[in-house]
Amino acid sequence: MAPDRMCGVPRPNSVKAGAMLILASILVLTTEAIRAQEGPTFRVETKLVNLWVNVTDHNGAIVGGLTKDDFKIAEDGHPQEIAIFERQSEKPLSIVLAIDTSGSTYKDRALEQDAGKRFVRAILRPQDQMSLFEFSTNVHQLVAFTNKSAQLDRGLSSLHGGEATALYDTIRLGSDELAHKPDRKVLVLVSDGGDTVKSTTYDEALEHAIRGEVLIYSIIDVPIEASAGRDLGGEHALITLAEQTGGKSFYADNGNLDKAFAQVSDDLRTQYLIAYYPHKQVPGVDFHKVSVTVPRAAAGDFNIRCRAGYFANPPAAPRRIPSD
């Protein structure tokens, strides 16, 4: 007869398994204690920074044959590695065409309408969209984003005027409308310059454009050539807004809007897309400055345009756009 088993006494294999279980528990508790001493773990998410870059020579001619190796990118003074490079990108355009209909532009209203219609037909491709704004005392979105030139033509034919000029409101609202769009975002302003509504400040307008990655193209419709009677401060604001966002400003002297619109179109067709993931980013900085250079070029040979930088913190809530 087999010997009786002793009650309550484990087998040798059970003793070994129990010891291993205790050891594993000790290791888990030790690891958790070490993690607690090290503090919380933070996940760092790096956002791709897109730069639309235009290069011209000292005569203003477009330089279109550059390669990825020709460019150098820096953020806050730290060199960055180019992750994406494209020449003469065919990526879609989202455009807000905003026309000043204040009293000072009344004499050129018909010219603005006709030139605007020709610009719509020249710039829009199947993959592009445009929205039409008019601004005077208030800002109105006459046509929502569309690819149909007939809708934009009807909107241009329905422009109506006002007394004041809500220029900065237009930039803020137009930039907020463009911000959620993919690819290239462009705000084309047609104005003689000068904000007289004083609702949005210059700095607020610029911030919304930069946050939305919006390129501002200013077409300055000069009412008279002499400085007397012109809003030179307003013209300067239109110029600097374009420069800071990577766009460009053009003068429409003597009502020659067609030439200015053609220059905008040419500029948008000859852009480089350069993108990078920020490396060695300066902590605690709200606005990161970006610079693009072509080291092989002699000083003054090339004029390189792109946005001045980008904001690190989230944007403020956008305003609602009135529409008719």
C-alpha positions as CSV (number, residue, x, y, z in Angstrom):
1,M,0.0,0.0,0.0
2,A,1.3,3.4,-0.9
3,P,2.5,5.5,2.0
4,D,0.1,8.2,3.2
5,R,0.8,11.9,2.1
6,M,1.5,14.4,4.9
7,C,-1.3,16.9,5.1
8,G,-0.1,20.6,4.7
9,V,3.4,19.8,3.5
10,P,3.9,21.0,-0.1
11,R,5.8,19.0,-2.7
12,P,9.4,20.1,-3.7
13,N,8.2,21.5,-7.1
14,S,5.5,23.6,-5.3
15,V,8.2,25.1,-3.1
16,K,10.3,26.1,-6.1
17,A,7.3,27.7,-7.9
18,G,6.3,29.7,-4.8
19,A,9.8,31.1,-4.4
20,M,9.8,32.3,-8.0
21,L,6.5,34.0,-7.6
22,I,7.7,35.8,-4.5
23,L,10.9,36.9,-6.3
24,A,8.9,38.2,-9.3
25,S,6.6,40.2,-7.0
26,I,9.6,41.8,-5.3
27,L,11.1,42.8,-8.7
28,V,7.8,44.4,-9.8
29,L,7.5,46.4,-6.6
30,T,11.1,47.5,-6.9
31,T,10.6,48.7,-10.5
32,E,7.5,50.7,-9.6
33,A,9.4,52.3,-6.7
34,I,12.3,53.4,-9.0
35,R,9.8,54.8,-11.5
36,A,8.1,56.8,-8.8
37,Q,11.4,58.3,-7.7
38,E,12.3,59.2,-11.3
39,G,9.1,61.2,-11.7
40,P,6.4,61.2,-14.4
41,T,7.2,60.3,-18.0
42,F,6.3,62.9,-20.7
43,R,5.6,62.1,-24.3
44,V,7.1,64.6,-26.7
45,E,5.2,65.1,-30.0
46,T,7.2,66.7,-32.8
47,K,5.1,68.6,-35.4
48,L,6.3,68.9,-39.0
49,V,6.9,72.5,-39.9
50,N,6.0,73.4,-43.5
51,L,7.7,76.4,-45.2
52,W,6.6,77.7,-48.6
53,V,9.7,79.4,-50.0
54,N,10.1,81.7,-52.9
55,V,13.6,82.6,-54.3
56,T,14.3,85.5,-56.7
57,D,17.6,87.0,-57.9
58,H,18.7,90.6,-57.5
59,N,16.7,91.6,-60.6
60,G,13.5,90.0,-59.2
61,A,13.6,87.1,-61.6
62,I,12.4,83.7,-60.2
63,V,15.1,81.2,-59.3
64,G,13.6,77.8,-59.9
65,G,16.4,75.3,-60.3
66,L,17.6,74.9,-56.8
67,T,17.8,71.5,-55.1
68,K,17.4,70.3,-51.5
69,D,21.2,70.5,-50.9
70,D,21.2,74.2,-51.8
71,F,19.0,75.1,-48.8
72,K,19.8,75.4,-45.1
73,I,17.2,75.7,-42.4
74,A,17.6,77.0,-38.9
75,E,15.1,77.4,-36.0
76,D,16.0,79.8,-33.3
77,G,19.6,79.6,-34.6
78,H,19.8,75.8,-34.5
79,P,20.4,74.0,-37.8
80,Q,17.5,71.7,-38.9
81,E,17.4,68.7,-41.2
82,I,15.2,69.0,-44.2
83,A,12.6,66.1,-44.2
84,I,10.6,67.1,-47.3
85,F,11.6,69.0,-50.4
86,E,9.5,69.7,-53.5
87,R,10.0,72.1,-56.4
88,Q,7.2,74.0,-58.1
89,S,4.6,72.2,-56.0
90,E,1.3,71.3,-57.6
91,K,-0.4,71.1,-54.2
92,P,-3.9,72.6,-54.0
93,L,-4.4,76.3,-53.3
94,S,-7.0,77.6,-50.8
95,I,-7.4,81.3,-51.5
96,V,-9.4,84.1,-49.9
97,L,-9.7,87.0,-52.2
98,A,-10.6,90.1,-50.0
99,I,-11.5,93.3,-51.7
100,D,-11.6,96.7,-50.0
101,T,-14.9,98.4,-50.8
102,S,-14.5,101.4,-48.5
103,G,-15.2,104.9,-49.8
104,S,-11.6,105.6,-50.8
105,T,-11.6,102.8,-53.3
106,Y,-15.0,103.6,-55.0
107,K,-13.5,105.1,-58.1
108,D,-11.7,101.7,-58.9
109,R,-14.7,99.5,-58.0
110,A,-15.4,98.5,-61.6
111,L,-11.7,97.8,-62.3
112,E,-11.5,95.6,-59.2
113,Q,-14.5,93.6,-60.2
114,D,-13.3,93.0,-63.8
115,A,-9.7,92.3,-62.8
116,G,-10.9,90.0,-60.0
117,K,-12.9,87.9,-62.5
118,R,-9.9,87.5,-64.8
119,F,-7.8,86.5,-61.8
120,V,-10.3,83.8,-60.8
121,R,-10.2,82.2,-64.2
122,A,-6.4,82.4,-64.4
123,I,-5.5,81.0,-61.0
124,L,-8.1,78.3,-60.3
125,R,-7.2,74.7,-61.2
126,P,-9.4,71.7,-60.6
127,Q,-7.8,71.1,-57.2
128,D,-8.0,74.7,-56.0
129,Q,-10.7,76.6,-54.1
130,M,-11.4,80.3,-53.5
131,S,-13.6,82.3,-51.2
132,L,-14.6,85.9,-51.8
133,F,-14.7,88.6,-49.0
134,E,-15.5,92.2,-49.2
135,F,-14.6,94.6,-46.4
136,S,-15.4,98.2,-45.5
137,T,-17.0,99.0,-42.1
138,N,-17.7,95.3,-41.7
139,V,-16.4,92.1,-43.2
140,H,-18.6,89.9,-45.3
141,Q,-18.0,86.5,-46.9
142,L,-19.8,86.8,-50.2
143,V,-18.9,83.4,-51.6
144,A,-17.8,80.4,-49.5
145,F,-15.0,78.2,-50.8
146,T,-15.7,76.9,-54.3
147,N,-14.0,75.9,-57.5
148,K,-16.8,77.3,-59.6
149,S,-15.7,80.6,-61.3
150,A,-19.4,81.5,-62.1
151,Q,-20.2,81.7,-58.4
152,L,-17.2,83.9,-57.8
153,D,-18.1,86.1,-60.8
154,R,-21.6,86.7,-59.3
155,G,-20.1,87.6,-56.0
156,L,-17.7,90.0,-57.6
157,S,-20.6,91.6,-59.4
158,S,-22.4,92.2,-56.1
159,L,-19.8,94.2,-54.3
160,H,-21.2,97.1,-52.3
161,G,-19.4,99.8,-50.4
162,G,-19.2,101.3,-47.0
163,E,-17.4,104.1,-45.2
164,A,-14.6,102.7,-43.0
165,T,-11.9,100.0,-43.6
166,A,-11.8,96.9,-41.4
167,L,-8.5,95.7,-42.8
168,Y,-7.2,93.9,-39.7
169,D,-10.6,92.3,-39.0
170,T,-10.4,90.9,-42.6
171,I,-7.0,89.4,-42.1
172,R,-8.0,87.9,-38.8
173,L,-11.3,86.4,-40.1
174,G,-9.8,85.3,-43.4
175,S,-6.9,83.6,-41.7
176,D,-9.2,81.8,-39.3
177,E,-11.3,80.6,-42.3
178,L,-8.2,79.3,-44.0
179,A,-6.5,77.8,-41.0
180,H,-8.3,74.5,-41.2
181,K,-7.6,74.1,-44.9
182,P,-4.8,71.7,-46.1
183,D,-1.8,72.5,-48.2
184,R,-1.2,76.1,-49.4
185,K,-3.3,78.8,-47.8
186,V,-3.3,82.3,-49.4
187,L,-5.0,85.6,-48.5
188,V,-5.0,88.1,-51.4
189,L,-5.8,91.6,-50.2
190,V,-6.8,94.4,-52.5
191,S,-6.8,97.7,-50.7
192,D,-5.3,101.2,-50.7
193,G,-4.1,100.6,-47.1
194,G,-5.1,101.7,-43.7
195,D,-7.3,100.2,-41.0
196,T,-9.9,102.7,-39.7
197,V,-12.2,100.4,-37.7
198,K,-9.7,99.7,-34.8
199,S,-11.4,96.4,-33.7
200,T,-8.4,94.1,-34.4
201,T,-4.8,95.3,-34.0
202,Y,-2.0,94.8,-36.4
203,D,-0.3,92.3,-34.0
204,E,-3.5,90.3,-33.6
205,A,-4.0,90.2,-37.4
206,L,-0.4,89.1,-38.0
207,E,-0.6,86.4,-35.3
208,H,-3.7,84.8,-36.8
209,A,-2.1,84.7,-40.2
210,I,1.0,83.1,-38.9
211,R,-0.9,80.6,-36.7
212,G,-3.0,79.7,-39.8
213,E,0.2,79.3,-42.0
214,V,-1.4,81.9,-44.3
215,L,0.6,83.6,-47.0
216,I,-0.6,87.2,-47.4
217,Y,-0.4,88.9,-50.8
218,S,-1.1,92.6,-50.7
219,I,-2.2,94.4,-53.9
220,I,-1.9,98.1,-53.0
221,D,-4.3,100.1,-55.1
222,V,-2.7,103.5,-55.0
223,P,-5.4,106.2,-55.3
224,I,-2.9,108.9,-56.3
225,E,0.9,108.9,-57.0
226,A,1.7,111.9,-54.8
227,S,2.2,111.1,-51.1
228,A,-0.3,113.8,-50.0
229,G,-3.7,112.1,-49.6
230,R,-2.2,108.6,-49.4
231,D,-2.2,106.4,-46.3
232,L,1.5,105.6,-46.3
233,G,1.2,104.0,-42.9
234,G,-1.5,101.7,-44.2
235,E,0.6,100.9,-47.2
236,H,3.6,100.0,-45.0
237,A,1.4,97.7,-42.9
238,L,0.3,95.8,-46.1
239,I,3.9,95.4,-47.1
240,T,5.2,94.2,-43.7
241,L,2.2,91.8,-43.3
242,A,3.1,90.2,-46.6
243,E,6.8,90.0,-45.7
244,Q,6.2,88.4,-42.3
245,T,4.0,85.7,-43.6
246,G,6.1,84.8,-46.6
247,G,3.9,86.4,-49.2
248,K,4.6,89.6,-51.3
249,S,3.2,93.0,-52.0
250,F,2.5,94.6,-55.3
251,Y,1.5,98.1,-56.3
252,A,-1.3,98.5,-58.8
253,D,-0.4,101.9,-60.1
254,N,-3.0,103.7,-62.2
255,G,-5.5,101.0,-61.5
256,N,-3.4,98.3,-63.3
257,L,-4.7,95.4,-61.2
258,D,-4.3,92.8,-64.0
259,K,-0.5,93.0,-63.8
260,A,-0.6,92.8,-60.0
261,F,-2.9,89.7,-60.1
262,A,-0.6,88.1,-62.7
263,Q,2.4,88.6,-60.4
264,V,0.6,86.9,-57.6
265,S,-0.3,84.0,-59.8
266,D,3.3,83.6,-61.0
267,D,4.6,83.8,-57.5
268,L,2.3,81.0,-56.3
269,R,3.3,78.7,-59.2
270,T,7.0,78.8,-58.4
271,Q,7.3,77.9,-54.8
272,Y,9.5,75.4,-53.0
273,L,8.0,73.3,-50.2
274,I,10.6,72.7,-47.5
275,A,9.6,70.9,-44.3
276,Y,11.4,69.7,-41.2
277,Y,10.8,68.2,-37.7
278,P,12.2,70.6,-35.1
279,H,15.4,69.5,-33.5
280,K,17.1,71.0,-30.4
281,Q,14.0,73.2,-29.9
282,V,14.4,76.0,-27.3
283,P,12.1,75.2,-24.4
284,G,9.6,77.7,-23.0
285,V,9.6,79.8,-26.2
286,D,6.2,80.9,-27.5
287,F,7.4,82.0,-31.0
288,H,10.1,80.1,-32.9
289,K,12.0,82.1,-35.5
290,V,12.8,80.3,-38.8
291,S,15.4,81.2,-41.3
292,V,16.1,79.8,-44.8
293,T,19.4,80.4,-46.6
294,V,21.2,79.3,-49.8
295,P,24.8,79.3,-48.5
296,R,26.4,78.9,-51.9
297,A,24.9,82.2,-53.1
298,A,26.8,85.4,-52.5
299,A,25.3,88.0,-50.2
300,G,22.6,89.9,-52.1
301,D,22.4,87.5,-55.0
302,F,19.1,85.9,-53.8
303,N,16.0,87.2,-52.1
304,I,14.5,84.3,-50.1
305,R,11.0,84.7,-48.7
306,C,9.1,82.5,-46.2
307,R,7.2,83.0,-43.0
308,A,9.1,84.5,-40.1
309,G,8.3,81.5,-37.8
310,Y,5.5,79.8,-35.9
311,F,3.8,79.8,-32.6
312,A,4.2,76.9,-30.2
313,N,1.1,77.3,-28.1
314,P,-2.5,76.6,-29.2
315,P,-4.5,79.4,-31.0
316,A,-7.3,81.4,-29.6
317,A,-10.9,80.7,-30.5
318,P,-11.8,82.1,-34.0
319,R,-14.5,84.6,-34.5
320,R,-17.6,84.0,-36.6
321,I,-17.6,85.5,-40.1
322,P,-20.7,87.4,-41.1
323,S,-22.1,86.2,-44.4
324,D,-24.8,87.4,-46.7
